[in-house]
Each structure stands twice: as structure tokens, then as C-alpha cells.
Amino acid sequence: MDHEGTGRSAAGRLEAAVRRAVRTSRRHARRLLAQMWVLPLRASNRWSRRPVTGDAPVAVSLTTYGARLATVAWTIESIAWGVTRPQRLVLWLDEPAALARPPRALRRLVRRGLEIRPTPDYGPHKKYYPYAASRSRHDLPLVTADDDVLYPPRWLLGLVAAHTERPDVVSCFRASVVAVAEGRLLPYDRWPRCTDTVTSATRFATGVSGVVYPPSLLDELARRGTAFQQVAPRADDLWLHWVALQVGTPVRQVSARPRQYAVVPGSQATSLVVENLGAGGGNDQVVARLYDADDVARLARAAREHGGR
């Protein structure tokens, strides 16, 4: 009987169980934090007259839809609570009824400087594309936010500092590493979470925790128009990474530890995660359509430059 092998197996199971328990406890802690945080955000929305905009040299853009229209105000309030505030804060909506009469919490935010703008239904691309397409030449970088996240007070300050340090790259708080092996891209669910601050074409920004895009990339996104509708209609992060790859704009994670923030309570009834990572393999289908042999070769070279990562 291989007692040593059995011992290793038991130790491995115990380690995996501990990791699961830690992840579960962190999720519970973030959920509790979110529930506590929404209370003062509601009060701020009701009584504050402080502008939601400021002098940080960026624009912040986000979108929402459906049931999340009732909770997106708390995301926007969390951004407005930041130690620094953007020059523009824009919410893009494609629903005529919501545009005609937004919820009261959003109307209060409009009085404090929030812009609510109409857009066609570009799916998740509404978060950035209407802003990118609004002009052919951009001066301000763009920070994108998700509509179901509560962002901490130093969130925008961190992204502005990252862009100031490296204005030629896409900077983000949460990234994956594009996995290349034997001349091909591995399935999306095998792209590991980034745990470094390396600047590389193999770094893949995930939008949930916030991303800052340089003006030059916004110009390119505007130039390419709505081509994403044919190849990546529901995969905005993949389209953004692919366009950045075409123009040689690398990506980096702001800190070695990827950030995941508290989620707005009651906002998770709908999500793209199941569609893009589930049995349908939506992201892998988009990867196959987007990245050609030259793209894979560029990514493989970048991976070799960084020791396989």
C-alpha cells in the first residue's frame, strides 16, 4: 500500500478544501460589505449636492439594462464618493422609456453632473463604444466601469495614476494571461489569472474591476466602427484586447494582486458569465473568429519574452 501517495492525496484534498473555504468566506465578506455600503450610498443619493464630476483627467463610462436600471445608481454613487472624480461621468442607455424618465435616483445624479446619453443596443459594447465613436480624435483616456460593482474610494485614483505612469498601455485592476501552447491559443477557461504587473500583449483586461484605455486606442476603436457586431457581439473584452493587439497597445495589471470588488446587492439576476464561460463556450467561439495565425504568433512571441507568461 502506497502510504506516501495516499498521504499526498489527502493533503491535496485538504489544501483544495481550504482554498474553497477561503474563497467562500471572501465572497460572504464582500456580500456583507456591499449590503452595509449601500445604506450610506442611498443616503448620499437622497441628500448630497456634491458634484459627481471633478478634475481628474479622464472620462468614466458605463451602461446598464433591464432590472439593473434600479440599482446602477449605487455604482455611480460609489464612483462619486472617490477621492478623485472624473471630468465626465456618462451612463449610456438604449431603452426609450428609461431615457424618457430615468429612476428618481438617477435623476438626482443628473442634477449633480451625471450625463445620461442615448445609444443603439450594442450589448456590452455600450460600455465604451458610444463614447469612442463620439469623436474621431480623443484627448481624454476612458475608464470603463461595470454597472453591478461598488468601487472603493481610491479606485479611480489608482487607474489615473497607472495611466499617468504608462499612458501608452491599457491598465486594469484585474487581468488574465492569454495561454499559448504549441502554436495555438488554449481554451479561454485555461487562461490563468494574472498575478504580476508585467506589460505584455498576453495580458487580457477583464472589465469588471475597471480598465483605463488610452486616447490612441479609443481613436482606433472609433475607426473600426461596429465590426464587433459580426464577430464578438457579446464579448467586449475579447474585442478590446484584439483591437489593442492589432495596434501594438499592451496591457498591464496595476498591482500583482488582482482586485475583485463588492457587488451591488440584487444586481446578479442576469449575467454574461454563464453565456461566455458555460457549456456554449461563447468566448472560445469568439477567439476562433478573431485571432488569426499572425495574432497567435505575436502572442506566442510575447509569452516567450516573459518566460511563458
C-alpha positions as CSV (number, residue, x, y, z in Angstrom):
1,M,0.0,0.0,0.0
2,D,1.4,3.4,-1.0
3,H,1.0,5.3,2.2
4,E,3.1,8.2,0.9
5,G,0.9,8.6,-2.2
6,T,-2.2,8.3,-0.1
7,G,-0.9,11.0,2.3
8,R,-0.1,13.3,-0.6
9,S,-3.6,12.8,-2.0
10,A,-5.2,13.5,1.4
11,A,-3.0,16.6,1.8
12,G,-4.0,17.8,-1.7
13,R,-7.7,17.4,-0.9
14,L,-7.3,19.2,2.4
15,E,-5.5,22.1,0.6
16,A,-8.2,22.3,-2.0
17,A,-10.9,22.3,0.7
18,V,-9.1,25.1,2.5
19,R,-8.9,27.2,-0.7
20,R,-12.6,26.7,-1.4
21,A,-13.4,27.7,2.2
22,V,-11.2,30.9,1.9
23,R,-12.9,31.8,-1.4
24,T,-16.4,31.3,0.1
25,S,-15.5,33.4,3.2
26,R,-14.3,36.2,1.0
27,R,-17.4,36.1,-1.1
28,H,-19.5,36.3,2.1
29,A,-17.4,39.2,3.4
30,R,-17.8,41.1,0.1
31,R,-21.6,40.5,0.1
32,L,-21.9,41.7,3.7
33,L,-19.7,44.8,2.9
34,A,-21.9,45.6,-0.1
35,Q,-25.1,45.4,2.0
36,M,-23.7,47.7,4.6
37,W,-22.2,50.1,2.0
38,V,-25.5,50.6,0.1
39,L,-27.2,52.2,3.1
40,P,-24.9,55.4,3.1
41,L,-24.9,55.4,-0.7
42,R,-28.7,55.6,-0.6
43,A,-28.5,58.5,1.9
44,S,-25.9,60.3,-0.2
45,N,-28.1,59.9,-3.3
46,R,-31.1,61.4,-1.4
47,W,-29.3,64.3,0.3
48,S,-25.9,65.1,-1.2
49,R,-25.4,68.0,-3.5
50,R,-21.7,67.2,-4.2
51,P,-20.9,67.0,-7.9
52,V,-20.2,63.5,-9.2
53,T,-17.6,65.0,-11.5
54,G,-14.2,66.6,-10.7
55,D,-10.9,67.5,-12.3
56,A,-9.3,64.0,-12.8
57,P,-8.2,64.0,-16.5
58,V,-10.4,61.0,-17.5
59,A,-13.9,60.2,-18.5
60,V,-15.8,57.3,-16.9
61,S,-18.3,55.4,-19.0
62,L,-20.8,52.6,-18.1
63,T,-24.1,51.2,-19.3
64,T,-26.9,49.3,-17.8
65,Y,-30.1,47.5,-18.9
66,G,-33.2,45.8,-17.6
67,A,-33.6,45.3,-13.9
68,R,-30.1,46.8,-13.2
69,L,-31.5,50.2,-14.0
70,A,-32.9,50.1,-10.5
71,T,-29.5,49.5,-8.8
72,V,-26.9,51.2,-11.1
73,A,-27.3,54.5,-9.1
74,W,-25.4,52.8,-6.2
75,T,-22.5,52.0,-8.5
76,I,-22.4,55.6,-9.7
77,E,-22.6,56.9,-6.2
78,S,-19.7,54.8,-5.2
79,I,-17.6,56.4,-8.0
80,A,-18.8,59.8,-6.9
81,W,-17.5,59.0,-3.4
82,G,-14.0,58.6,-4.8
83,V,-11.1,60.7,-3.5
84,T,-10.8,61.8,-7.1
85,R,-13.7,62.3,-9.6
86,P,-13.6,62.2,-13.4
87,Q,-14.2,65.2,-15.7
88,R,-17.1,63.3,-17.3
89,L,-19.3,60.5,-15.9
90,V,-21.5,59.0,-18.6
91,L,-24.3,56.4,-18.4
92,W,-25.4,55.0,-21.8
93,L,-29.0,53.7,-22.2
94,D,-30.7,52.1,-25.1
95,E,-34.2,51.8,-23.6
96,P,-36.6,54.7,-24.7
97,A,-38.7,54.5,-21.5
98,A,-35.6,54.7,-19.3
99,L,-34.3,57.6,-21.3
100,A,-37.6,59.5,-21.1
101,R,-38.0,59.0,-17.4
102,P,-35.0,57.5,-15.5
103,P,-35.4,56.3,-12.0
104,R,-35.5,59.0,-9.4
105,A,-32.1,58.1,-8.0
106,L,-30.6,58.6,-11.5
107,R,-32.4,61.9,-11.9
108,R,-30.8,63.2,-8.7
109,L,-27.4,62.2,-10.1
110,V,-28.0,64.0,-13.3
111,R,-28.6,67.2,-11.2
112,R,-25.1,66.6,-9.8
113,G,-23.3,66.2,-13.2
114,L,-24.1,62.6,-14.4
115,E,-24.7,62.5,-18.2
116,I,-27.3,60.1,-19.4
117,R,-26.9,59.5,-23.2
118,P,-28.8,57.5,-25.7
119,T,-27.2,54.7,-27.7
120,P,-28.2,51.9,-30.0
121,D,-28.2,48.5,-28.4
122,Y,-24.6,47.4,-28.8
123,G,-24.9,44.8,-26.0
124,P,-21.9,45.0,-23.6
125,H,-20.1,47.2,-26.1
126,K,-22.4,50.1,-25.0
127,K,-20.0,50.5,-22.1
128,Y,-17.3,52.0,-24.2
129,Y,-18.2,52.2,-27.9
130,P,-20.7,55.1,-27.9
131,Y,-18.0,57.2,-26.2
132,A,-15.3,56.1,-28.5
133,A,-17.5,56.8,-31.5
134,S,-18.5,60.2,-30.3
135,R,-15.3,61.7,-31.9
136,S,-12.5,60.7,-34.2
137,R,-9.8,62.2,-32.1
138,H,-9.7,61.8,-28.3
139,D,-7.8,63.8,-25.7
140,L,-9.0,62.1,-22.5
141,P,-8.4,58.5,-21.7
142,L,-11.5,56.4,-20.9
143,V,-12.2,54.4,-17.8
144,T,-14.9,51.8,-18.0
145,A,-16.9,50.6,-15.1
146,D,-19.4,47.8,-14.7
147,D,-23.0,48.5,-13.5
148,D,-23.1,45.9,-10.8
149,V,-20.0,46.8,-8.8
150,L,-19.3,49.1,-5.8
151,Y,-16.0,50.7,-6.4
152,P,-13.8,51.8,-3.4
153,P,-12.8,55.4,-2.8
154,R,-9.3,55.1,-4.3
155,W,-10.4,53.1,-7.3
156,L,-10.3,55.9,-9.9
157,L,-7.2,57.4,-8.3
158,G,-5.3,54.1,-8.9
159,L,-6.3,54.0,-12.6
160,V,-5.5,57.6,-13.2
161,A,-2.0,57.1,-11.6
162,A,-1.5,54.0,-13.7
163,H,-2.3,55.9,-16.9
164,T,-0.1,58.8,-15.9
165,E,2.8,56.4,-15.4
166,R,2.2,54.5,-18.6
167,P,-0.1,56.5,-21.0
168,D,0.7,54.1,-23.9
169,V,-0.8,51.0,-22.4
170,V,-4.2,49.6,-21.2
171,S,-4.1,49.4,-17.4
172,C,-6.6,47.4,-15.4
173,F,-7.2,46.1,-11.9
174,R,-8.0,42.5,-13.0
175,A,-6.5,40.6,-15.9
176,S,-5.9,37.1,-17.2
177,V,-3.0,35.8,-19.1
178,V,-3.6,34.6,-22.7
179,A,-2.4,31.0,-22.7
180,V,-0.5,29.8,-25.8
181,A,0.8,26.3,-26.4
182,E,2.2,24.6,-29.4
183,G,1.2,27.4,-31.7
184,R,-2.4,27.7,-30.6
185,L,-4.5,29.5,-28.0
186,L,-5.7,27.3,-25.2
187,P,-9.4,27.4,-24.3
188,Y,-10.4,30.6,-22.5
189,D,-11.1,28.8,-19.2
190,R,-7.5,27.8,-19.1
191,W,-6.2,31.4,-19.2
192,P,-4.8,31.8,-15.7
193,R,-5.5,34.8,-13.5
194,C,-2.7,37.4,-13.7
195,T,-0.6,37.8,-10.6
196,D,2.0,40.3,-11.8
197,T,2.4,43.8,-13.2
198,V,4.1,42.7,-16.5
199,T,3.2,44.9,-19.5
200,S,2.5,42.5,-22.4
201,A,0.3,41.6,-25.3
202,T,-0.6,38.4,-23.4
203,R,-2.3,40.3,-20.6
204,F,-6.0,40.3,-21.1
205,A,-8.0,43.0,-19.2
206,T,-11.3,42.0,-17.7
207,G,-13.6,44.9,-17.4
208,V,-15.4,44.1,-14.1
209,S,-12.9,45.8,-11.8
210,G,-12.2,48.8,-14.1
211,V,-10.0,49.5,-17.1
212,V,-8.4,52.7,-18.5
213,Y,-7.9,52.9,-22.3
214,P,-5.5,55.4,-23.8
215,P,-6.8,58.0,-26.3
216,S,-4.9,56.4,-29.2
217,L,-6.8,53.1,-28.7
218,L,-10.1,55.0,-28.5
219,D,-9.3,56.6,-31.9
220,E,-8.8,53.1,-33.3
221,L,-12.0,51.7,-31.8
222,A,-13.9,54.6,-33.4
223,R,-12.2,54.0,-36.8
224,R,-13.2,50.3,-36.7
225,G,-16.8,51.1,-36.1
226,T,-19.3,48.4,-35.3
227,A,-17.4,45.5,-36.8
228,F,-17.7,43.8,-33.4
229,Q,-21.3,43.1,-34.1
230,Q,-20.4,40.4,-36.6
231,V,-17.5,38.8,-34.7
232,A,-17.9,39.5,-31.0
233,P,-21.4,40.8,-30.3
234,R,-21.4,39.6,-26.6
235,A,-17.6,39.6,-25.9
236,D,-16.5,43.2,-25.5
237,D,-13.3,42.3,-23.5
238,L,-12.1,40.0,-26.3
239,W,-12.8,42.6,-29.0
240,L,-11.0,45.3,-27.0
241,H,-8.0,43.0,-26.4
242,W,-7.8,42.0,-30.1
243,V,-8.0,45.6,-31.3
244,A,-5.2,46.6,-28.9
245,L,-3.2,43.7,-30.2
246,Q,-3.6,45.0,-33.8
247,V,-2.2,48.4,-33.0
248,G,0.5,47.2,-30.6
249,T,-1.0,48.5,-27.4
250,P,-0.1,46.1,-24.5
251,V,-1.9,45.6,-21.3
252,R,-0.8,45.5,-17.6
253,Q,-2.4,44.8,-14.3
254,V,-2.0,47.7,-11.9
255,S,-0.9,45.6,-9.0
256,A,0.3,42.0,-8.6
257,R,-2.9,41.1,-6.8
258,P,-6.0,41.1,-9.0
259,R,-8.8,43.1,-7.5
260,Q,-12.4,42.0,-7.1
261,Y,-14.8,44.4,-5.6
262,A,-18.1,44.1,-3.8
263,V,-21.2,43.5,-6.0
264,V,-24.3,45.6,-5.8
265,P,-26.9,43.6,-3.9
266,G,-29.8,42.4,-6.1
267,S,-27.9,43.0,-9.4
268,Q,-27.0,39.5,-10.4
269,A,-30.2,38.2,-11.9
270,T,-28.6,38.4,-15.4
271,S,-25.0,37.9,-16.3
272,L,-22.8,37.2,-19.4
273,V,-20.6,34.9,-17.4
274,V,-22.8,31.8,-18.0
275,E,-23.2,32.5,-21.7
276,N,-19.5,33.2,-22.3
277,L,-17.9,30.6,-20.0
278,G,-20.6,27.9,-19.8
279,A,-21.5,24.9,-21.9
280,G,-21.8,27.1,-25.0
281,G,-18.2,28.1,-24.9
282,G,-19.1,31.5,-26.3
283,N,-15.7,33.1,-25.6
284,D,-13.9,30.2,-27.4
285,Q,-16.0,30.7,-30.5
286,V,-15.2,34.4,-30.5
287,V,-11.5,33.7,-30.0
288,A,-11.6,31.4,-33.0
289,R,-13.2,34.1,-35.2
290,L,-10.9,36.9,-34.0
291,Y,-7.3,35.7,-33.6
292,D,-5.6,34.5,-36.8
293,A,-2.3,32.8,-37.2
294,D,-0.4,36.1,-37.2
295,D,-2.1,37.1,-33.9
296,V,-1.2,33.8,-32.3
297,A,2.4,34.2,-33.4
298,R,2.5,37.7,-31.9
299,L,1.1,36.4,-28.6
300,A,3.5,33.4,-28.6
301,R,6.5,35.8,-29.0
302,A,5.2,37.9,-26.2
303,A,4.8,34.9,-24.0
304,R,8.3,33.8,-24.6
305,E,9.6,37.2,-23.8
306,H,8.1,36.9,-20.4
307,G,9.1,33.4,-19.5
308,G,6.0,31.6,-20.8
309,R,3.7,34.1,-19.0
